[in-house]
Amino acid sequence: MTRDTTTGATPRQRDRRSTPPDSPALTATASRAFAWLLILTGALGILASYVITVDKIQLVQDPHFSPSCDLSPPGRRPC
């Protein structure tokens, strides 16, 4: 095999070094999509905790209140 006089690498080694395993554009897009997924699921979690908190407060004020989603034993209102 012939060697490159500037780097001392063979042509096959030069080809391997010239293409990175992951392109930066693909990595940035995947990171951005994952960030939006985390933001969305975090917002849904905050919304769900707010609904549960409001239901708990109403249940303390009125013992006969039926929450929007009740996982109590059978005989109670299901989700």
Biopython code that builds the backbone (N, CA, C, O; Angstrom):
import numpy as np
from Bio.PDB.StructureBuilder import StructureBuilder

atoms = [
    (1, "MET", "N", (0.826, -1.178, 0.000)),
    (1, "MET", "CA", (0.000, 0.000, 0.000)),
    (1, "MET", "C", (0.872, 1.243, 0.000)),
    (1, "MET", "O", (1.971, 1.259, 0.554)),
    (2, "THR", "N", (0.370, 2.248, -0.613)),
    (2, "THR", "CA", (1.128, 3.499, -0.628)),
    (2, "THR", "C", (0.717, 4.351, 0.551)),
    (2, "THR", "O", (-0.440, 4.342, 0.972)),
    (3, "ARG", "N", (1.658, 5.070, 1.067)),
    (3, "ARG", "CA", (1.373, 5.937, 2.211)),
    (3, "ARG", "C", (1.287, 7.380, 1.750)),
    (3, "ARG", "O", (1.957, 7.797, 0.806)),
    (4, "ASP", "N", (0.448, 8.124, 2.440)),
    (4, "ASP", "CA", (0.325, 9.558, 2.175)),
    (4, "ASP", "C", (1.568, 10.228, 2.759)),
    (4, "ASP", "O", (1.934, 9.970, 3.906)),
    (5, "THR", "N", (2.200, 11.064, 1.993)),
    (5, "THR", "CA", (3.438, 11.692, 2.463)),
    (5, "THR", "C", (3.178, 12.784, 3.494)),
    (5, "THR", "O", (4.080, 13.122, 4.260)),
    (6, "THR", "N", (1.968, 13.346, 3.535)),
    (6, "THR", "CA", (1.704, 14.419, 4.502)),
    (6, "THR", "C", (1.317, 13.878, 5.870)),
    (6, "THR", "O", (1.737, 14.428, 6.888)),
    (7, "THR", "N", (0.523, 12.807, 5.915)),
    (7, "THR", "CA", (0.068, 12.288, 7.210)),
    (7, "THR", "C", (0.646, 10.929, 7.539)),
    (7, "THR", "O", (0.600, 10.518, 8.699)),
    (8, "GLY", "N", (1.173, 10.233, 6.594)),
    (8, "GLY", "CA", (1.714, 8.903, 6.831)),
    (8, "GLY", "C", (0.644, 7.836, 6.885)),
    (8, "GLY", "O", (0.919, 6.716, 7.316)),
    (9, "ALA", "N", (-0.579, 8.152, 6.457)),
    (9, "ALA", "CA", (-1.687, 7.203, 6.513)),
    (9, "ALA", "C", (-1.893, 6.551, 5.164)),
    (9, "ALA", "O", (-1.612, 7.143, 4.122)),
    (10, "THR", "N", (-2.388, 5.322, 5.192)),
    (10, "THR", "CA", (-2.743, 4.639, 3.955)),
    (10, "THR", "C", (-4.078, 5.203, 3.464)),
    (10, "THR", "O", (-4.778, 5.840, 4.252)),
    (11, "PRO", "N", (-4.460, 5.001, 2.210)),
    (11, "PRO", "CA", (-5.735, 5.525, 1.704)),
    (11, "PRO", "C", (-6.941, 5.026, 2.505)),
    (11, "PRO", "O", (-7.888, 5.781, 2.727)),
    (12, "ARG", "N", (-6.917, 3.766, 2.940)),
    (12, "ARG", "CA", (-8.034, 3.234, 3.717)),
    (12, "ARG", "C", (-8.150, 3.956, 5.066)),
    (12, "ARG", "O", (-9.260, 4.263, 5.501)),
    (13, "GLN", "N", (-7.041, 4.226, 5.722)),
    (13, "GLN", "CA", (-7.068, 4.941, 6.989)),
    (13, "GLN", "C", (-7.586, 6.369, 6.805)),
    (13, "GLN", "O", (-8.323, 6.879, 7.648)),
    (14, "ARG", "N", (-7.201, 7.004, 5.711)),
    (14, "ARG", "CA", (-7.675, 8.360, 5.436)),
    (14, "ARG", "C", (-9.182, 8.374, 5.263)),
    (14, "ARG", "O", (-9.846, 9.282, 5.764)),
    (15, "ASP", "N", (-9.747, 7.383, 4.560)),
    (15, "ASP", "CA", (-11.190, 7.317, 4.342)),
    (15, "ASP", "C", (-11.930, 7.119, 5.663)),
    (15, "ASP", "O", (-12.978, 7.728, 5.879)),
    (16, "ARG", "N", (-11.401, 6.282, 6.541)),
    (16, "ARG", "CA", (-12.037, 6.045, 7.833)),
    (16, "ARG", "C", (-12.038, 7.291, 8.704)),
    (16, "ARG", "O", (-13.016, 7.555, 9.403)),
    (17, "ARG", "N", (-10.972, 8.048, 8.672)),
    (17, "ARG", "CA", (-10.876, 9.240, 9.509)),
    (17, "ARG", "C", (-11.716, 10.387, 8.974)),
    (17, "ARG", "O", (-12.108, 11.263, 9.745)),
    (18, "SER", "N", (-12.006, 10.410, 7.679)),
    (18, "SER", "CA", (-12.700, 11.550, 7.096)),
    (18, "SER", "C", (-14.204, 11.529, 7.358)),
    (18, "SER", "O", (-14.848, 12.572, 7.249)),
    (19, "THR", "N", (-14.784, 10.377, 7.701)),
    (19, "THR", "CA", (-16.222, 10.319, 7.970)),
    (19, "THR", "C", (-16.443, 10.008, 9.441)),
    (19, "THR", "O", (-16.104, 8.919, 9.904)),
    (20, "PRO", "N", (-17.006, 10.954, 10.177)),
    (20, "PRO", "CA", (-17.277, 10.710, 11.598)),
    (20, "PRO", "C", (-18.418, 9.702, 11.753)),
    (20, "PRO", "O", (-19.250, 9.588, 10.853)),
    (21, "PRO", "N", (-18.479, 8.974, 12.861)),
    (21, "PRO", "CA", (-19.523, 7.971, 13.052)),
    (21, "PRO", "C", (-20.926, 8.578, 13.085)),
    (21, "PRO", "O", (-21.847, 8.009, 12.500)),
    (22, "ASP", "N", (-21.109, 9.697, 13.741)),
    (22, "ASP", "CA", (-22.400, 10.387, 13.797)),
    (22, "ASP", "C", (-22.199, 11.817, 13.331)),
    (22, "ASP", "O", (-21.270, 12.502, 13.760)),
    (23, "SER", "N", (-23.076, 12.253, 12.454)),
    (23, "SER", "CA", (-22.944, 13.633, 12.001)),
    (23, "SER", "C", (-23.483, 14.561, 13.079)),
    (23, "SER", "O", (-24.443, 14.204, 13.762)),
    (24, "PRO", "N", (-22.897, 15.737, 13.253)),
    (24, "PRO", "CA", (-23.359, 16.667, 14.286)),
    (24, "PRO", "C", (-24.803, 17.111, 14.092)),
    (24, "PRO", "O", (-25.509, 17.352, 15.071)),
    (25, "ALA", "N", (-25.257, 17.225, 12.840)),
    (25, "ALA", "CA", (-26.633, 17.652, 12.595)),
    (25, "ALA", "C", (-27.624, 16.618, 13.121)),
    (25, "ALA", "O", (-28.641, 16.980, 13.712)),
    (26, "LEU", "N", (-27.335, 15.337, 12.911)),
    (26, "LEU", "CA", (-28.219, 14.277, 13.392)),
    (26, "LEU", "C", (-28.233, 14.240, 14.914)),
    (26, "LEU", "O", (-29.293, 14.081, 15.519)),
    (27, "THR", "N", (-27.092, 14.381, 15.526)),
    (27, "THR", "CA", (-27.008, 14.377, 16.987)),
    (27, "THR", "C", (-27.753, 15.562, 17.583)),
    (27, "THR", "O", (-28.454, 15.414, 18.584)),
    (28, "ALA", "N", (-27.606, 16.741, 16.975)),
    (28, "ALA", "CA", (-28.299, 17.932, 17.478)),
    (28, "ALA", "C", (-29.808, 17.779, 17.341)),
    (28, "ALA", "O", (-30.558, 18.191, 18.226)),
    (29, "THR", "N", (-30.256, 17.189, 16.237)),
    (29, "THR", "CA", (-31.691, 16.992, 16.044)),
    (29, "THR", "C", (-32.238, 16.003, 17.064)),
    (29, "THR", "O", (-33.313, 16.221, 17.622)),
    (30, "ALA", "N", (-31.519, 14.930, 17.310)),
    (30, "ALA", "CA", (-31.961, 13.938, 18.287)),
    (30, "ALA", "C", (-31.974, 14.543, 19.691)),
    (30, "ALA", "O", (-32.891, 14.273, 20.466)),
    (31, "SER", "N", (-30.991, 15.339, 20.024)),
    (31, "SER", "CA", (-30.949, 15.972, 21.340)),
    (31, "SER", "C", (-32.102, 16.949, 21.513)),
    (31, "SER", "O", (-32.707, 17.028, 22.583)),
    (32, "ARG", "N", (-32.399, 17.684, 20.462)),
    (32, "ARG", "CA", (-33.494, 18.661, 20.521)),
    (32, "ARG", "C", (-34.835, 17.939, 20.677)),
    (32, "ARG", "O", (-35.693, 18.383, 21.439)),
    (33, "ALA", "N", (-35.016, 16.840, 19.967)),
    (33, "ALA", "CA", (-36.262, 16.081, 20.071)),
    (33, "ALA", "C", (-36.415, 15.493, 21.469)),
    (33, "ALA", "O", (-37.511, 15.500, 22.028)),
    (34, "PHE", "N", (-35.337, 14.990, 22.029)),
    (34, "PHE", "CA", (-35.387, 14.435, 23.386)),
    (34, "PHE", "C", (-35.693, 15.531, 24.404)),
    (34, "PHE", "O", (-36.428, 15.299, 25.364)),
    (35, "ALA", "N", (-35.136, 16.714, 24.202)),
    (35, "ALA", "CA", (-35.411, 17.835, 25.103)),
    (35, "ALA", "C", (-36.891, 18.198, 25.074)),
    (35, "ALA", "O", (-37.495, 18.437, 26.120)),
    (36, "TRP", "N", (-37.475, 18.239, 23.879)),
    (36, "TRP", "CA", (-38.915, 18.544, 23.781)),
    (36, "TRP", "C", (-39.757, 17.445, 24.410)),
    (36, "TRP", "O", (-40.789, 17.726, 25.019)),
    (37, "LEU", "N", (-39.329, 16.201, 24.269)),
    (37, "LEU", "CA", (-40.050, 15.099, 24.907)),
    (37, "LEU", "C", (-40.040, 15.260, 26.429)),
    (37, "LEU", "O", (-41.064, 15.060, 27.082)),
    (38, "LEU", "N", (-38.896, 15.618, 26.985)),
    (38, "LEU", "CA", (-38.806, 15.826, 28.434)),
    (38, "LEU", "C", (-39.655, 17.008, 28.885)),
    (38, "LEU", "O", (-40.293, 16.945, 29.936)),
    (39, "ILE", "N", (-39.672, 18.082, 28.106)),
    (39, "ILE", "CA", (-40.492, 19.255, 28.451)),
    (39, "ILE", "C", (-41.968, 18.890, 28.430)),
    (39, "ILE", "O", (-42.714, 19.248, 29.341)),
    (40, "LEU", "N", (-42.390, 18.177, 27.391)),
    (40, "LEU", "CA", (-43.795, 17.796, 27.260)),
    (40, "LEU", "C", (-44.239, 16.866, 28.384)),
    (40, "LEU", "O", (-45.289, 17.084, 28.989)),
    (41, "THR", "N", (-43.456, 15.839, 28.665)),
    (41, "THR", "CA", (-43.847, 14.901, 29.726)),
    (41, "THR", "C", (-43.779, 15.556, 31.106)),
    (41, "THR", "O", (-44.565, 15.222, 31.992)),
    (42, "GLY", "N", (-42.851, 16.478, 31.286)),
    (42, "GLY", "CA", (-42.798, 17.218, 32.545)),
    (42, "GLY", "C", (-44.028, 18.085, 32.744)),
    (42, "GLY", "O", (-44.572, 18.158, 33.846)),
    (43, "ALA", "N", (-44.468, 18.745, 31.669)),
    (43, "ALA", "CA", (-45.675, 19.579, 31.744)),
    (43, "ALA", "C", (-46.908, 18.724, 32.027)),
    (43, "ALA", "O", (-47.778, 19.130, 32.797)),
    (44, "LEU", "N", (-46.991, 17.550, 31.416)),
    (44, "LEU", "CA", (-48.116, 16.656, 31.693)),
    (44, "LEU", "C", (-48.097, 16.174, 33.143)),
    (44, "LEU", "O", (-49.152, 16.034, 33.762)),
    (45, "GLY", "N", (-46.933, 15.926, 33.677)),
    (45, "GLY", "CA", (-46.820, 15.520, 35.074)),
    (45, "GLY", "C", (-47.262, 16.625, 36.032)),
    (45, "GLY", "O", (-47.935, 16.362, 37.029)),
    (46, "ILE", "N", (-46.876, 17.862, 35.718)),
    (46, "ILE", "CA", (-47.297, 18.997, 36.553)),
    (46, "ILE", "C", (-48.813, 19.169, 36.486)),
    (46, "ILE", "O", (-49.454, 19.418, 37.507)),
    (47, "LEU", "N", (-49.390, 19.036, 35.289)),
    (47, "LEU", "CA", (-50.841, 19.142, 35.135)),
    (47, "LEU", "C", (-51.556, 18.043, 35.927)),
    (47, "LEU", "O", (-52.548, 18.315, 36.603)),
    (48, "ALA", "N", (-51.066, 16.826, 35.849)),
    (48, "ALA", "CA", (-51.690, 15.717, 36.582)),
    (48, "ALA", "C", (-51.599, 15.931, 38.089)),
    (48, "ALA", "O", (-52.558, 15.651, 38.809)),
    (49, "SER", "N", (-50.467, 16.420, 38.575)),
    (49, "SER", "CA", (-50.338, 16.653, 40.018)),
    (49, "SER", "C", (-51.260, 17.786, 40.464)),
    (49, "SER", "O", (-51.778, 17.764, 41.580)),
    (50, "TYR", "N", (-51.465, 18.777, 39.595)),
    (50, "TYR", "CA", (-52.393, 19.877, 39.922)),
    (50, "TYR", "C", (-53.825, 19.348, 40.051)),
    (50, "TYR", "O", (-54.542, 19.709, 40.984)),
    (51, "VAL", "N", (-54.236, 18.492, 39.111)),
    (51, "VAL", "CA", (-55.592, 17.931, 39.149)),
    (51, "VAL", "C", (-55.783, 17.096, 40.412)),
    (51, "VAL", "O", (-56.827, 17.182, 41.058)),
    (52, "ILE", "N", (-54.797, 16.299, 40.765)),
    (52, "ILE", "CA", (-54.894, 15.472, 41.973)),
    (52, "ILE", "C", (-54.963, 16.347, 43.218)),
    (52, "ILE", "O", (-55.721, 16.053, 44.142)),
    (53, "THR", "N", (-54.175, 17.425, 43.249)),
    (53, "THR", "CA", (-54.197, 18.339, 44.394)),
    (53, "THR", "C", (-55.552, 19.009, 44.542)),
    (53, "THR", "O", (-56.072, 19.108, 45.654)),
    (54, "VAL", "N", (-56.131, 19.469, 43.446)),
    (54, "VAL", "CA", (-57.454, 20.102, 43.492)),
    (54, "VAL", "C", (-58.487, 19.093, 43.974)),
    (54, "VAL", "O", (-59.340, 19.440, 44.791)),
    (55, "ASP", "N", (-58.437, 17.862, 43.494)),
    (55, "ASP", "CA", (-59.369, 16.831, 43.943)),
    (55, "ASP", "C", (-59.215, 16.557, 45.435)),
    (55, "ASP", "O", (-60.211, 16.386, 46.137)),
    (56, "LYS", "N", (-57.979, 16.514, 45.928)),
    (56, "LYS", "CA", (-57.755, 16.269, 47.362)),
    (56, "LYS", "C", (-58.331, 17.412, 48.210)),
    (56, "LYS", "O", (-58.943, 17.170, 49.251)),
    (57, "ILE", "N", (-58.133, 18.645, 47.762)),
    (57, "ILE", "CA", (-58.658, 19.800, 48.501)),
    (57, "ILE", "C", (-60.178, 19.747, 48.530)),
    (57, "ILE", "O", (-60.778, 19.986, 49.578)),
    (58, "GLN", "N", (-60.812, 19.441, 47.409)),
    (58, "GLN", "CA", (-62.274, 19.353, 47.374)),
    (58, "GLN", "C", (-62.783, 18.186, 48.214)),
    (58, "GLN", "O", (-63.862, 18.266, 48.801)),
    (59, "LEU", "N", (-62.009, 17.102, 48.273)),
    (59, "LEU", "CA", (-62.406, 15.953, 49.082)),
    (59, "LEU", "C", (-62.344, 16.278, 50.577)),
    (59, "LEU", "O", (-63.163, 15.787, 51.354)),
    (60, "VAL", "N", (-61.373, 17.106, 50.980)),
    (60, "VAL", "CA", (-61.279, 17.527, 52.378)),
    (60, "VAL", "C", (-62.449, 18.444, 52.726)),
    (60, "VAL", "O", (-62.998, 18.358, 53.824)),
    (61, "GLN", "N", (-62.832, 19.322, 51.797)),
    (61, "GLN", "CA", (-63.936, 20.248, 52.046)),
    (61, "GLN", "C", (-65.289, 19.550, 52.027)),
    (61, "GLN", "O", (-66.183, 19.910, 52.793)),
    (62, "ASP", "N", (-65.448, 18.545, 51.151)),
    (62, "ASP", "CA", (-66.719, 17.831, 51.010)),
    (62, "ASP", "C", (-66.438, 16.329, 50.967)),
    (62, "ASP", "O", (-65.958, 15.823, 49.952)),
    (63, "PRO", "N", (-66.731, 15.609, 52.053)),
    (63, "PRO", "CA", (-66.433, 14.173, 52.101)),
    (63, "PRO", "C", (-67.210, 13.346, 51.066)),
    (63, "PRO", "O", (-66.814, 12.222, 50.760)),
    (64, "HIS", "N", (-68.296, 13.882, 50.531)),
    (64, "HIS", "CA", (-69.091, 13.144, 49.543)),
    (64, "HIS", "C", (-68.682, 13.477, 48.108)),
    (64, "HIS", "O", (-69.320, 13.026, 47.157)),
    (65, "PHE", "N", (-67.633, 14.254, 47.957)),
    (65, "PHE", "CA", (-67.141, 14.617, 46.627)),
    (65, "PHE", "C", (-66.577, 13.388, 45.930)),
    (65, "PHE", "O", (-65.882, 12.576, 46.542)),
    (66, "SER", "N", (-66.881, 13.262, 44.659)),
    (66, "SER", "CA", (-66.352, 12.147, 43.866)),
    (66, "SER", "C", (-65.277, 12.691, 42.923)),
    (66, "SER", "O", (-65.597, 13.432, 41.993)),
    (67, "PRO", "N", (-64.001, 12.335, 43.149)),
    (67, "PRO", "CA", (-62.920, 12.857, 42.312)),
    (67, "PRO", "C", (-63.059, 12.434, 40.846)),
    (67, "PRO", "O", (-63.794, 11.501, 40.522)),
    (68, "SER", "N", (-62.348, 13.132, 39.979)),
    (68, "SER", "CA", (-62.431, 12.832, 38.551)),
    (68, "SER", "C", (-61.914, 11.434, 38.239)),
    (68, "SER", "O", (-62.385, 10.809, 37.289)),
    (69, "CYS", "N", (-60.979, 10.941, 38.998)),
    (69, "CYS", "CA", (-60.461, 9.580, 38.816)),
    (69, "CYS", "C", (-60.308, 8.959, 40.196)),
    (69, "CYS", "O", (-59.505, 9.419, 41.008)),
    (70, "ASP", "N", (-61.078, 7.916, 40.457)),
    (70, "ASP", "CA", (-61.075, 7.294, 41.773)),
    (70, "ASP", "C", (-60.677, 5.835, 41.634)),
    (70, "ASP", "O", (-61.343, 5.075, 40.931)),
    (71, "LEU", "N", (-59.603, 5.437, 42.294)),
    (71, "LEU", "CA", (-59.130, 4.054, 42.232)),
    (71, "LEU", "C", (-59.484, 3.280, 43.503)),
    (71, "LEU", "O", (-58.788, 2.336, 43.879)),
    (72, "SER", "N", (-60.568, 3.687, 44.157)),
    (72, "SER", "CA", (-61.018, 3.015, 45.373)),
    (72, "SER", "C", (-61.590, 1.638, 45.036)),
    (72, "SER", "O", (-61.767, 1.303, 43.865)),
    (73, "PRO", "N", (-61.879, 0.841, 46.072)),
    (73, "PRO", "CA", (-62.462, -0.491, 45.843)),
    (73, "PRO", "C", (-63.758, -0.405, 45.026)),
    (73, "PRO", "O", (-64.346, 0.669, 44.895)),
    (74, "PRO", "N", (-64.200, -1.557, 44.474)),
    (74, "PRO", "CA", (-65.435, -1.574, 43.673)),
    (74, "PRO", "C", (-66.619, -0.982, 44.420)),
    (74, "PRO", "O", (-66.682, -0.992, 45.650)),
    (75, "GLY", "N", (-67.531, -0.478, 43.649)),
    (75, "GLY", "CA", (-68.703, 0.185, 44.246)),
    (75, "GLY", "C", (-68.566, 1.690, 44.165)),
    (75, "GLY", "O", (-69.553, 2.410, 44.315)),
    (76, "ARG", "N", (-67.377, 2.170, 43.934)),
    (76, "ARG", "CA", (-67.143, 3.604, 43.771)),
    (76, "ARG", "C", (-67.067, 3.913, 42.291)),
    (76, "ARG", "O", (-67.010, 3.003, 41.463)),
    (77, "ARG", "N", (-67.067, 5.185, 41.958)),
    (77, "ARG", "CA", (-67.020, 5.621, 40.555)),
    (77, "ARG", "C", (-65.652, 5.314, 39.947)),
    (77, "ARG", "O", (-64.644, 5.787, 40.472)),
    (78, "PRO", "N", (-65.577, 4.531, 38.850)),
    (78, "PRO", "CA", (-64.293, 4.265, 38.198)),
    (78, "PRO", "C", (-63.839, 5.445, 37.340)),
    (78, "PRO", "O", (-64.599, 6.385, 37.107)),
    (79, "CYS", "N", (-62.606, 5.384, 36.879)),
    (79, "CYS", "CA", (-62.060, 6.424, 36.025)),
    (79, "CYS", "C", (-62.771, 6.486, 34.695)),
    (79, "CYS", "O", (-62.430, 7.315, 33.851)),
]
sb = StructureBuilder()
sb.init_structure("model")
sb.init_model(0)
sb.init_chain("A")
sb.init_seg("    ")
for serial, (resi, resn, name, xyz) in enumerate(atoms, 1):
    if name == "N":
        sb.init_residue(resn, " ", resi, " ")
    sb.init_atom(name, np.array(xyz, "f"), 0.0, 1.0, " ", f" {name:<3s}", serial, name[0])
structure = sb.get_structure()
